[in-house]
Every structure is written in structure tokens, then in C-alpha cells.
Amino acid sequence: MPGFLFFLFCFFLASSQHITISFSADTLTSTQILLTNQTLISPSQVFALGFFPGTNSTWYLGTWYNNINDRTIVWVANRDNPLENSNGFLTIAENGNIVLTNPSMKKYPVWSSNATTKANNNNRVLQLLDTGNLVLREANITDPTKYLWQSFDYPTDTLLPGMKMGWNLDTGVEKHLTSWKATGSDPSSGDYSFKIDTRGIPEIFLRDDQNITYRSGPWNGERFSGVPEMQPNTDTITFDFSYDKDGVYYLFSIGSRSILSRLVLTSGGELQRLTWVPSRNTWTKFWYARKDQCDGYRECGPYGLCDSNASPVCTCVGGFRPRNLQAWNLRDGSDGCVRNTDLDCGRDKFLHLENVKLPETTYVFANRTMNLRECEDLCRKNCSCTAYANIEITNGGSGCVTWTGELIDMRLYPAGGQDLYVRLAASDVDDIGSGGGSHKKNHIGEVVGITISAAVIILGLVVIFWKKRKLLSISNVKAGPRGSFQRSRDLLTTVQRKFSTNRKNSGERNMDDIELPMFDFNTITMATDNFSEANKLGQGGFGIVYRGRLMEGQDIAVKRLSKSSMQGVEEFKNEIKLIVRLQHRNLVRLFGCCIEMHERLLVYEYMENRSLDSILFDKAKKPILDWKRRFNIICGIARGLLYLHHDSRFRIIHRDLKASNILLDSEMNPKISDFGMARLFGSNQTEANTSRVVGTYGYMSPEYAMDGNFSVKSDVFSFGVLVLEIITGKKNRGFYYSNEDMNLLGNAWRQWRDGSALELIDSSTGDSYSPSEVLRCIHVGLLCVQERAEDRPTMSSVLLMLSSESVLMPQPRNPGFSIGKNPAETDSSSSKKDESWSVNQVTVTLLDAR
């Protein structure tokens, strides 16, 4: 009966107003209606507009991707006013607005654009564009600035390319994202919102109701301060943030129409940038937040720095101490930190922090015309000023922002953050050794220091060269270590004694017995062009790596321990003690080190092709890794591990084997690097336990991540993950199959059992691979990642299986961590995070022999 009444209503409406039920593909005119079983399709058939069912027989009008079978809805008109049944339709009303009507409902209309009131609507059309934008316009006008109404002005939970979010400061109209009540089933307004706050320097806040859960950080000209993953504009994606007297807006655009990308706020409060992968018919997570503990708002409280690569994650800014030490020791840093020394306005200095997410900027002073030196002078004169920074980092930095209250919600990044200058008592800055004078004086000091150092080095080299020639003419004795590479023997002996270890406990020989060249700091400064940004290769858990060139023309890589963090000193010592003993073609070579004042540097051989992950996970670069090269890389890593576990003088467990720690030379030969977390075993030791887990999630074995037990089989598990990543070109920690419950290991295991394992091969390898060789490598990889350590092969067995087709291999069992969720929480703080990262943490290790 209701259906019959609806038919009569439509018939009456069509008779009285000359409305028809037919319409063109992408446009609805004022004489047409759109029924619940009909759709508008954009000109290139990218998007569709139509009705979809909700819960309890409700219906909604929305827009979705037309060519994706699993309907992905990007906009909903009547999200909080659903149709009670399917007897509804969309039309252009007499007043010129688009209206959603259901004659069986008392409310009329159910939803309306409420854009204009015009007596004559005959010349108006509703059109769905290929951008996903639904626009109401005059039939003869296509100028976007003259649209009467558009859906892009009313986003729901999704931001599409070209869609703006922000504020029109002239009209007061604001656009933001609001989550669904239940993603996929209930589109009504949920609890989470993602909205720009225009106070101070604008930034975007994610809120659960009124409670802030995440902050983007202010826009710095290239990206948001709290999103270092945002790369500057590329051919693929462009980010834009505009801020002027008329409005504040954020939007992004995609360079290719073939790429489908969207930013979504889920009902669980997670921001996701998703990209459609046609070959797999699935959306992949390109980026998301909150991705780790440090993304949580105010995680470490006032003056606290959150570092997801550390354990615990919270540290105080230099010159501060925990406010509540008991809570701090229990891993609760929310109370933050307090000053060690009270400020003395006329004498205070500034501590320079690098690569940080700027503190919350809601209540700050900002001036976009001032430079950094003017900003320092302004802050110094204001005794209430607690910190200052540049607003933008482009073109060397510009603008001035100063804080007068507590510094809230800061975090430390390996790379990509900003410089921040924090006000401290002069004595605290002097103790830290960071030098807080004016920028001009610092630069002058640096220039003078480098000039004098260069003169001394040149003079020293002349003297050494003269003495060396004289010695050679007198005697036939071998020349000693190169002059500029070695400090005085007294200094070397002193430093080596500091690093000496207990032979009884470790079985190691004394550092005094090691012939390790000591580089002069000025030599390294010259080689790296004063650690210039142009020579920066990357950044790891405890410092930055630079490229350098010695005076004789040899290229080197220099790892410089960060002065702004106390993390990594033990790892630095550990790396020297271990790697100096190791000589193998698949291990990176250590040339020497430098220990001078607050500087700690390691000098390595330079690897032309950098790290494996920089190529393997880069769509543009990965094609150079054909199957032959990938197989050689797998075998090379295996040989290096075998040497560490069995063939070297000491048995060494690496504990942080991952793609970024595999370096590639000019011929793509792999070399294992970064031994800061490695542990040395005695000849009879096969297993140990630690109370602090270090390493990288996605590569850590279950027994290590959950119970702290590590052995050679822990490295075998990491190797298995690497093998599968090299084969597939996918990251284990970030790759989820379409049902979102399996990571790379789980998907590889499923396809192995289904007999479709060859589908795992990275398509960028083309037809260069041998199917039997690929299957053998997948088989080996799955054997290595088995859940039980005792089921995994040793590296000697792995190499045998890789090199011989006749070896009989056992069938693999279920892999560890084969679903894309967190492992069960343990007492280790570092096992409580879902994202992958390295944790630099000094551990207390108990060695147990079997």
C-alpha cells in the first residue's frame, strides 16, 4: 500500500509540475527526479550519486566510487536525517534548492541544500563532477566560483582531492571532518572530529567529543610540523595550506587521475590516507594517525619530549627533570617536567633542539615578517618568553613564533621536524654544552674555529709528511697509521681504557688490544663540509649519518651521535667493540671513530646505493632490483648472518636486522650495518634473556617481543621477514590484505597453503625470475618466520637450502605474528606499539648457557 501511494504521489507531482523520471547520466534538471533505485554517474564514470541502505530500513543519499565493487561512500547528504524507507526521491524544488523528500514521512523535506530562495528554478541543474563534487548551478554557467551550492562545502568523514577543509573568515563558514557513528554501517555523526583551530598559528586537532587526542602541529611551509612523513610536493601528490585575512584552508591534490586517494576519519578515531590498488582490488594505508604512542596528545606533559624510538618514550628537555618521578618511573609522563634552575631574565640562554614537533601553538605570538635573529632578540627581551622558532622552514626559514607558557605536546623525530630554541638558565645550557649565545656570535665562532683548525691540520700534515720521508730514508721499517687519521697515542690509550670490558664476564679482549684508527674531529668536519645538509644521508635511532670525502679522495659515511639526547652512548660503545672485530664482505667496514668533548662519531665505508629499504619500497626505484639482484641480496645477507652466528671469533646476535640496516654498494652487494643493539655470546651460549626489548616491530620474533628471549633464532626470524619483503616489495609492518586481518607474513602463509605463492612476487621484477627459485625462497622465508624458535632453521641450513635445489626442505608451520594486530602485551613497554620503529635502550642482559 505505501508503494502504491508513493506511485500516485509521483504521478501527481509529474502531472502538476511537468516532472519526468528520466535524466541524463551526470545531471539532474529541474523537471526530473532521482528515485532510490537510480543514480547519477559523473562524466568519466568515476563517481556515482544514489541511495544506499542503512540500519533499521533507513536510507541515505550519498556519493561513492563507481568502479569499486565494495561500495566506498565518500559523502552523505542526510547523514543525521535518514529516510525511513525506500519511498523517497531527490529533486530541485520550486525555490531552487535540492531537496530530499519522502511523502510517507511527516517531515518535509527530509533534507535540503538551503542554499537560495528563488521563485523560478527552471534554469537550474544538479551535476555530479568527476572530482566527486555534487554541484547546483545555473544551466549555462560552469564557472566553479559561481556554483550556487556544492557538496565539497559540506564534508562528512572523507576529504577528497581538491576538497577544502578550514574556515572562511569572511562568512564564518567552517568545514571539517566528522566520523561515522559506525564505519560501513551507520553514517550518522560520530564522536570524532578533525578540525582546524585558527588561534595562534593554525593547526588541525583530532577530538573525541571535546577531548583532543591528536595534533597535526602547525604548517611550516612544506608540511605539518607533526607529520614529517608528508613529503614536499611531488608529481603524485601536492599538499596546500593557505592562511590569509579571508580564510584558512587545507587541501591536497593528486597529479594523476588514475590514482584514487582519500583522507578518512574512521569511527574509531583514526585518520587514514588510503590509496586504491587496482591490481589487488583493495585500499592500502598510505599514512595514518595516531600511529604510535607519541602521537597521543600531551603524552609526555609540559616540557616533555616524546621519542617513539626510545624506551621509555618520554624524556625531559635538557635542563628539566620529571615533575612526578614516581609516575615517570612507572612510564606515565603526563605530569611532564620542571626546571632544574630558575630563570634569570638578563642572563638566560637558549637550548637548540633539532627535529622536533613544535609545541602547541594555540596561544602564541606570531609574526611572519621577522627573521630568526629578530625572533631571538624579541624572546630574550620578554622575560615571560619560554621558547622561539621559525614559522616556516622553506628558503632557510622565516617568520617568528614565541611561546610564553608551558611547552606542550612535543616529540622528537629521527628526521623531518623543526628547530626549537628553549629558554634555560645559563648554567644549564653550559652544562649541556650546547652554547646559547646569539646566532651571529655562534656563526663567527664556527667560522674562526674551522679556519684555525684547517690551518693546524694542513701544518700538521706537512710536518707528518716530512717526518715520514725522513724515516723512510733512514730505515726500512713499515710506516705507522696515517697521521691525520690518528690522534696522539696517549689519547687513544685513554679512550680505549674507558671502553675496556671485563674479560671474565664477556670473553672479549681488552679495547687496549684493538688497533682502531682515531679520527680528529676537524678532519671529519672538513670531510663532511661542516656536516652540511647537502651531505646528509639519513638519520637513525641515535644520530645523523653524513657522507664525507677524506683528503686523499676516499668516500666515507659518518654517523654522528646526537648531542640533544642522552640515548645511544652505550650503543655507540657497543658498536665499536663489536664491529671492529668483524671482517666479512657482507658486513659494513668500520674505518675508525672520533671521541672528542661531546662528539661521538663512527666512520664507515661509504655505500653508493644506500639502504635496501630506500630502493625496495620506492615505486620509482624498485624496478632496478630484478630477480637476480634480489636473490643475490638474500644470499649475501644470509652469508653475513652465518658469519656473525658461527664463523666469526665471537657469536653475535644482531637483534635489529631490517631493510634499512642492509646497505648496498655500487654493485648492489648487501652489507649488514648498525650493530648498536647487537649482543655478544660466548662460544657455548645459545640463548639469553633481557628485561628491556629493543629492535623493530615487524621484524622481532614472538619470543623476543613478548618474553625478552633472544638467540640466533631471533635473527633467523628477522631474516625470514626480510626475505618475504624482498620477494614481494612490501613492508611487513604496513602491508595488510583486503580483509585487514593479515600482515605480510599471514598473507604469504595463506597463499602458500592455497598454492598461489607465485602471486607474491613483486610485479616490478617483470619476467626476470625463475619460478622454482622464487618458490624456494618463499619456502625458506616461511621456515624462518615460524612461531616456535626451535622449528626455525639455522643460518647454515638456510644457505644450504638457498643454494641447492636437491635439498629436502620440511613443510613450514604457522608463522609468528601472522595477523595485523598488536601481539599480546607484555611487561616490555616497547611491545605495546603497533607501528614499526627501533628502540635504543640500554638493557640488563642475563646470559644463560644450555
C-alpha positions, 0 to 999 in steps of 0.5 A: 500500500505505501508503494502504491501511494508513493506511485500516485504521489509521483504521478501527481507531482509529474502531472502538476509540475511537468516532472519526468523520471528520466535524466541524463547520466551526470545531471539532474534538471529541474523537471526530473527526479532521482528515485532510490533505485537510480543514480547519477554517474559523473562524466568519466564514470568515476563517481556515482550519486544514489541511495544506499541502505542503512540500519533499521530500513533507513536510507541515505543519499550519498556519493561513492566510487563507481568502479569499486565493487565494495561500495566506498561512500565518500559523502552523505547528504542526510547523514543525521536525517535518514529516510525511513524507507525506500519511498523517497526521491531527490529533486530541485524544488520550486525555490531552487534548492535540492531537496530530499523528500519522502511523502510517507514521512511527516517531515518535509523535506527530509533534507535540503541544500538551503542554499537560495530562495528563488521563485523560478528554478527552471534554469537550474541543474544538479551535476555530479563532477568527476572530482566527486563534487555534487554541484547546483548551478545555473544551466549555462554557467560552469564557472566553479566560483559561481556554483550556487551550492556544492557538496565539497562545502559540506564534508562528512568523514572523507576529504577528497582531492581538491576538497577544502577543509578550514574556515572562511573568515569572511562568512564564518563558514567552517568545514571539517571532518566528522566520523561515522557513528559506525564505519560501513554501517551507520553514517550518522555523526560520530564522536570524532572530529578533525578540525582546524583551530585558527588561534595562534598559528593554525593547526588541525586537532583530532577530538573525541567529543571535546577531548583532543587526542591528536595534533597535526602541529602547525604548517611550516611551509612544506608540511605539518610540523607533526607529520614529517612523513608528508613529503614536499610536493611531488608529481603524485601528490601536492599538499596546500595550506593557505592562511590569509585575512579571508580564510584558512584552508587545507587541501591536497591534490593528486597529479594523476587521475588514475590514482584514487586517494582519500583522507578518512576519519574512521569511527574509531578515531583514526585518520587514514590516507588510503590509496586504491590498488587496482591490481589487488582490488583493495585500499592500502594505508598510505599514512595514518594517525595516531600511529604510535604512542607519541602521537597521543596528545600531551603524552609526555606533559609540559616540557616533555619530549616524546621519542617513539624510538626510545624506551621509555618514550618520554624524556625531559628537555635538557635542563628539566627533570620529571615533575612526578618521578614516581609516575615517570618511573612507572612510564606515565609522563603526563605530569611532564617536567620542571626546571632544574634552575630558575630563570634569570631574565638578563642572563638566560640562554637558549637550548637548540633542539633539532627535529622536533614537533613544535609545541602547541601553538594555540596561544602564541605570538606570531609574526611572519615578517621577522627573521630568526635573529629578530625572533631571538632578540624579541624572546630574550627581551620578554622575560615571560618568553619560554621558547622561539622558532621559525614559522616556516622552514622553506628558503632557510626559514622565516617568520617568528613564533614565541611561546610564553607558557608551558611547552606542550605536546612535543616529540622528537623525530629521527628526521623531518621536524623543526628547530626549537630554541628553549629558554634555560638558565645559563648554567644549564645550557653550559652544562649541556654544552650546547652554547646559547649565545646569539646566532651571529656570535655562534656563526663567527665562532664556527667560522674562526674555529674551522679556519684555525683548525684547517690551518693546524691540520694542513701544518700538521700534515706537512710536518707528518709528511716530512717526518715520514720521508725522513724515516723512510730514508733512514730505515726500512721499517713499515710506516705507522697509521696515517697521521691525520687519521690518528690522534696522539697515542696517549689519547687513544690509550685513554679512550680505549681504557674507558671502553675496556670490558671485563674479560671474565664476564664477556670473553672479549679482549681488552679495547687496549688490544684493538688497533682502531684508527682515531679520527680528529674531529676537524678532519671529519668536519672538513670531510663532511663540509661542516656536516652540511645538509647537502651531505646528509644521508639519513638519520637513525635511532641515535644520530645523523649519518653524513657522507664525507670525502677524506683528503686523499679522495676516499668516500666515507659515511659518518654517523654522528651521535646526537648531542640533544639526547642522552640515548645511544652512548652505550650503543655507540660503545657497543658498536665499536667493540663489536664491529671492529672485530668483524671482517666479512664482505657482507658486513659494513667496514668500520674505518675508525671513530672520533671521541672528542668533548661531546662528539661521538662519531663512527666512520664507515665505508661509504655505500653508493646505493644506500639502504635496501629499504630506500630502493625496495619500497620506492615505486620509482626505484624498485624496478632496478632490483630484478630477480637476480639482484634480489636473490643475490641480496638474500644470499649475501645477507644470509652469508653475513648472518652465518658469519656473525652466528658461527664463523666469526671469533665471537657469536653475535646476535644482531637483534635489529636486522631490517631493510634499512640496516642492509646497505648496498654498494655500487654493485648492489652487494648487501652489507649488514650495518648498525650493530648498536643493539647487537649482543655478544655470546660466548662460544657455548651460549645459545640463548639469553634473556633481557628485561628491556626489548629493543629492535623493530616491530615487524621484524622481532620474533614472538619470543623476543617481543613478548618474553625478552628471549633472544638467540640466533633464532631471533635473527633467523626470524628477522631474516625470514621477514626480510626475505618475504619483503624482498620477494614481494616489495612490501613492508611487513609492518604496513602491508595488510590484505583486503580483509585487514586481518593479515600482515605480510607474513599471514598473507604469504602463509595463506597463499602458500597453503592455497598454492598461489605463492607465485602471486607474491612476487613483486610485479616490478621484477617483470619476467626476470625470475625463475619460478622454482627459485622464487618458490624456494625462497618463499619456502625458506622465508616461511621456515624462518618466520615460524612461531616456535624458535626451535622449528626455525632453521639455522643460518647454515641450513638456510644457505644450504637450502638457498643454494641447492635445489636437491635439498629436502626442505620440511613443510613450514608451520604457522608463522609468528605474528601472522595477523595485523594486530598488536601481539599480546602485551607484555611487561616490555613497554616497547611491545605495546606499539603497533607501528614499526620503529627501533628502540635504543635502550640500554638493557640488563642482559642475563646470559644463560648457557644450555 
